[in-house]
Structures are given as structure tokens and as C-alpha cells.
Amino acid sequence: MISRTLQSLRFLREHRWTTAHLSEYIDRELEEPQSERVAEHVRLCPECHRMLATLRRTVSGLRALRDHPPGAPGVADGVLGRIREEG
């Protein structure tokens, strides 16, 4: 019983730590041991796996917006256009 409780507490601690460091993980700002810590938790936690995937899609979409050539519609126009396309 105590072992299971300790495992649950450790998982929750890792969960909180991981969610606080997902952006740094994506930006490759973590040292190797910290990066491995995030990767391990993400492998075990479906919620963190989904959050990481969503964050990656969001960052990718935002990076794509800055790649518009000069004279292209503004960011707001591009966002609205993509929302309409996906909607």
C-alpha cells in the first residue's frame, strides 16, 4: 500500500515538473538529464503526451505564420483564413 502511494506521489511530482518544462523541452533549452526526464514521463503519461503534441503543433503553426513573404496578408488575416479553411 505504501509503495503504491509513493509511486503515485512520485508520478504526480514528475507530472507537475514535466508540464512546467514542456516549452523548454521543445526549444531544446534543457540539459540532457532534464530532457531525458521529460521524455521518460511523456512516454508514460498520456496526458503529457497529448500536451506535448499539441504544443508542437502550435509552435509549428506559429513558425509558419512568420514565414509569409512581405506584402502577404497580415498575421491576423492569415490566422482567420486558416480558421475558416479548417472550420
N, CA, C and O of each residue as an XYZ file, in Angstrom:
348
protein
N       0.821     -1.187      0.000
C       0.000      0.000      0.000
C       0.864      1.248      0.000
O       0.629      2.167     -0.785
N       1.860      1.290      0.874
C       2.734      2.460      0.948
C       3.518      2.611     -0.352
O       3.708      3.724     -0.842
N       3.964      1.513     -0.898
C       4.723      1.562     -2.142
C       3.889      2.174     -3.266
O       4.380      3.007     -4.029
N       2.633      1.759     -3.361
C       1.741      2.299     -4.394
C       1.520      3.797     -4.172
O       1.485      4.571     -5.129
N       1.371      4.200     -2.920
C       1.180      5.614     -2.603
C       2.421      6.416     -2.985
O       2.309      7.504     -3.550
N       3.589      5.887     -2.682
C       4.829      6.565     -3.034
C       4.994      6.674     -4.550
O       5.455      7.695     -5.060
N       4.616      5.619     -5.259
C       4.677      5.655     -6.719
C       3.735      6.722     -7.272
O       4.098      7.454     -8.193
N       2.549      6.811     -6.726
C       1.583      7.817     -7.167
C       2.097      9.222     -6.899
O       1.971     10.104     -7.748
N       2.675      9.431     -5.726
C       3.220     10.744     -5.394
C       4.386     11.111     -6.313
O       4.508     12.257     -6.747
N       5.232     10.138     -6.601
C       6.355     10.394     -7.500
C       5.848     10.724     -8.901
O       6.352     11.649     -9.538
N       4.862      9.981     -9.383
C       4.296     10.240    -10.698
C       3.715     11.653    -10.757
O       3.936     12.375    -11.729
N       2.970     12.049     -9.718
C       2.387     13.389     -9.689
C       3.466     14.467     -9.660
O       3.323     15.504    -10.307
N       4.541     14.231     -8.918
C       5.655     15.187     -8.884
C       6.281     15.314    -10.270
O       6.547     16.421    -10.738
N       6.515     14.181    -10.921
C       7.083     14.198    -12.264
C       6.124     14.856    -13.258
O       6.552     15.569    -14.165
N       4.835     14.611    -13.079
C       3.826     15.206    -13.955
C       3.868     16.731    -13.863
O       3.893     17.417    -14.884
N       3.874     17.252    -12.654
C       3.927     18.711    -12.457
C       5.226     19.283    -13.022
O       5.210     20.320    -13.685
N       6.329     18.624    -12.767
C       7.617     19.109    -13.252
C       7.648     19.101    -14.779
O       8.108     20.056    -15.405
N       7.159     18.026    -15.362
C       7.172     17.901    -16.821
C       6.315     18.968    -17.478
O       6.757     19.618    -18.425
N       5.099     19.157    -16.991
C       4.231     20.160    -17.617
C       4.840     21.558    -17.522
O       4.626     22.388    -18.406
N       5.590     21.821    -16.463
C       6.234     23.126    -16.306
C       7.420     23.311    -17.251
O       7.868     24.438    -17.462
N       7.930     22.226    -17.817
C       9.136     22.305    -18.641
C       8.917     21.888    -20.103
O       9.893     21.732    -20.837
N       7.686     21.707    -20.539
C       7.448     21.266    -21.916
C       7.946     22.275    -22.945
O       8.528     21.881    -23.956
N       7.731     23.553    -22.710
C       8.200     24.562    -23.674
C       9.717     24.549    -23.795
O      10.258     24.620    -24.899
N      10.394     24.459    -22.673
C      11.854     24.394    -22.703
C      12.325     23.126    -23.417
O      13.342     23.137    -24.111
N      11.584     22.047    -23.243
C      11.918     20.784    -23.904
C      11.833     20.946    -25.419
O      12.742     20.542    -26.144
N      10.744     21.534    -25.888
C      10.566     21.741    -27.331
C      11.654     22.659    -27.889
O      12.161     22.433    -28.988
N      12.003     23.681    -27.138
C      13.011     24.641    -27.582
C      14.438     24.156    -27.365
O      15.391     24.880    -27.652
N      14.589     22.938    -26.862
C      15.899     22.317    -26.601
C      16.756     23.169    -25.653
O      17.963     23.322    -25.841
N      16.098     23.707    -24.643
C      16.779     24.537    -23.654
C      17.130     23.769    -22.382
O      17.728     24.340    -21.469
N      16.776     22.505    -22.305
C      17.056     21.701    -21.113
C      18.388     20.980    -21.272
O      18.789     20.622    -22.380
N      19.058     20.776    -20.162
C      20.253     19.936    -20.165
C      19.811     18.498    -20.435
O      18.640     18.161    -20.259
N      20.737     17.666    -20.856
C      20.414     16.289    -21.239
C      19.650     15.508    -20.165
O      18.653     14.866    -20.497
N      20.066     15.531    -18.902
C      19.303     14.759    -17.902
C      17.857     15.253    -17.757
O      16.936     14.456    -17.577
N      17.673     16.564    -17.836
C      16.317     17.110    -17.732
C      15.493     16.739    -18.954
O      14.314     16.408    -18.835
N      16.106     16.792    -20.121
C      15.416     16.423    -21.358
C      14.991     14.955    -21.318
O      13.879     14.616    -21.724
N      15.867     14.099    -20.834
C      15.529     12.678    -20.706
C      14.395     12.477    -19.699
O      13.544     11.605    -19.875
N      14.396     13.284    -18.657
C      13.338     13.211    -17.633
C      11.981     13.527    -18.254
O      10.996     12.836    -17.995
N      11.938     14.578    -19.077
C      10.678     14.923    -19.757
C      10.272     13.796    -20.697
O       9.125     13.348    -20.674
N      11.202     13.339    -21.518
C      10.897     12.292    -22.497
C      10.365     11.032    -21.819
O       9.413     10.423    -22.306
N      10.965     10.642    -20.713
C      10.518      9.436    -19.998
C       9.097      9.611    -19.481
O       8.268      8.713    -19.625
N       8.812     10.758    -18.883
C       7.464     10.972    -18.347
C       6.439     11.013    -19.480
O       5.348     10.457    -19.350
N       6.782     11.666    -20.583
C       5.862     11.754    -21.711
C       5.540     10.366    -22.260
O       4.422     10.116    -22.711
N       6.522      9.465    -22.219
C       6.273      8.083    -22.671
C       5.269      7.368    -21.764
O       4.518      6.506    -22.222
N       5.257      7.725    -20.489
C       4.396      7.043    -19.518
C       3.044      7.713    -19.306
O       2.108      7.070    -18.831
N       2.927      8.980    -19.646
C       1.745      9.768    -19.297
C       0.981     10.202    -20.548
O       1.458     11.061    -21.288
N      -0.193      9.625    -20.796
C      -0.967     10.006    -21.981
C      -1.324     11.494    -22.014
O      -1.349     12.106    -23.082
N      -1.597     12.068    -20.853
C      -1.958     13.491    -20.818
C      -0.782     14.355    -21.266
O      -0.959     15.265    -22.075
N       0.390     14.087    -20.761
C       1.568     14.858    -21.156
C       1.935     14.592    -22.619
O       2.408     15.489    -23.316
N       1.720     13.382    -23.069
C       1.955     13.054    -24.481
C       1.066     13.931    -25.371
O       1.535     14.487    -26.364
N      -0.212     14.051    -25.013
C      -1.134     14.905    -25.779
C      -0.744     16.375    -25.693
O      -0.777     17.090    -26.694
N      -0.375     16.824    -24.495
C       0.022     18.228    -24.338
C       1.251     18.551    -25.181
O       1.313     19.607    -25.811
N       2.220     17.653    -25.193
C       3.420     17.878    -25.979
C       3.092     17.918    -27.466
O       3.599     18.777    -28.188
N       2.260     17.011    -27.925
C       1.868     17.007    -29.339
C       1.136     18.297    -29.707
O       1.387     18.875    -30.764
N       0.240     18.743    -28.844
C      -0.496     19.986    -29.091
C       0.445     21.178    -29.103
O       0.332     22.047    -29.967
N       1.359     21.227    -28.166
C       2.315     22.324    -28.099
C       3.201     22.344    -29.343
O       3.493     23.415    -29.876
N       3.624     21.186    -29.803
C       4.440     21.115    -31.026
C       3.659     21.624    -32.238
O       4.202     22.364    -33.059
N       2.391     21.232    -32.352
C       1.570     21.722    -33.472
C       1.399     23.234    -33.398
O       1.464     23.924    -34.415
N       1.182     23.743    -32.192
C       1.001     25.181    -32.010
C       2.264     25.935    -32.403
O       2.193     26.918    -33.141
N       3.399     25.494    -31.927
C       4.672     26.148    -32.252
C       4.937     26.077    -33.745
O       5.382     27.055    -34.346
N       4.671     24.944    -34.338
C       4.866     24.786    -35.779
C       3.969     25.750    -36.560
O       4.408     26.381    -37.521
N       2.719     25.852    -36.137
C       1.794     26.773    -36.799
C       2.228     28.218    -36.654
O       2.131     28.993    -37.606
N       2.701     28.587    -35.487
C       3.172     29.952    -35.271
C       4.425     30.247    -36.087
O       4.579     31.346    -36.620
N       5.301     29.285    -36.182
C       6.511     29.479    -37.003
C       6.145     29.634    -38.477
O       6.772     30.412    -39.197
N       5.134     28.898    -38.923
C       4.701     29.003    -40.314
C       4.145     30.394    -40.607
O       4.279     30.891    -41.725
N       3.535     31.011    -39.630
C       2.984     32.353    -39.839
C       4.078     33.378    -40.112
O       3.870     34.304    -40.897
N       5.216     33.232    -39.491
C       6.288     34.212    -39.699
C       6.981     34.024    -41.037
O       7.758     34.882    -41.455
N       6.713     32.922    -41.713
C       7.351     32.646    -42.998
C       6.609     33.264    -44.182
O       6.992     33.044    -45.331
N       5.559     34.030    -43.918
C       4.837     34.677    -45.009
C       5.723     35.732    -45.650
O       6.404     36.482    -44.951
N       5.718     35.795    -46.985
C       6.549     36.792    -47.666
C       6.030     38.208    -47.417
O       4.858     38.396    -47.091
N       6.914     39.207    -47.574
C       6.470     40.595    -47.421
C       5.337     40.899    -48.391
O       5.336     40.424    -49.526
N       4.399     41.672    -47.947
C       3.251     42.023    -48.785
C       2.113     41.025    -48.687
O       1.020     41.270    -49.198
N       2.367     39.901    -48.032
C       1.302     38.905    -47.838
C       0.341     39.454    -46.802
O       0.684     40.376    -46.062
N      -0.855     38.896    -46.743
C      -1.798     39.362    -45.721
C      -1.162     39.321    -44.334
O      -0.258     38.524    -44.085
N      -1.635     40.178    -43.437
C      -1.112     40.225    -42.081
C      -1.357     38.931    -41.333
O      -2.098     38.060    -41.789
N      -0.729     38.822    -40.189
C      -0.867     37.623    -39.367
C      -2.326     37.365    -39.036
O      -2.798     36.233    -39.133
N      -3.045     38.415    -38.643
C      -4.459     38.230    -38.285
C      -5.247     37.685    -39.469
O      -6.085     36.799    -39.305
N      -4.978     38.218    -40.671
C      -5.674     37.716    -41.864
C      -5.334     36.259    -42.128
O      -6.200     35.462    -42.491
N      -4.052     35.916    -41.939
C      -3.637     34.533    -42.144
C      -4.272     33.587    -41.149
O      -4.689     32.487    -41.510
N      -4.347     34.007    -39.902
C      -4.968     33.171    -38.868
C      -6.442     32.986    -39.171
O      -6.955     31.868    -39.123
N      -7.118     34.068    -39.479
C      -8.553     33.964    -39.793
C      -8.791     33.081    -41.014
O      -9.734     32.291    -41.040
N      -7.942     33.217    -42.012
C      -8.079     32.378    -43.207
C      -7.908     30.898    -42.890
O      -8.660     30.059    -43.386
N      -6.922     30.584    -42.068
C      -6.707     29.185    -41.702
C      -7.839     28.637    -40.847
O      -8.217     27.472    -40.972
N      -8.370     29.472    -39.990
C      -9.515     29.035    -39.168
C     -10.691     28.719    -40.073
O     -11.365     27.704    -39.901
N     -10.932     29.585    -41.029
C     -12.055     29.360    -41.969
C     -11.835     28.091    -42.779
O     -12.776     27.328    -42.999
N     -10.598     27.852    -43.230
C     -10.292     26.651    -44.001
C     -10.500     25.376    -43.183
O     -11.044     24.388    -43.676
N     -10.059     25.419    -41.932
C     -10.145     24.235    -41.073
C     -11.543     24.046    -40.482
O     -11.937     22.935    -40.128
N     -12.279     25.143    -40.382
C     -13.601     25.109    -39.741
C     -14.570     24.319    -40.514
O     -15.726     24.192    -40.110
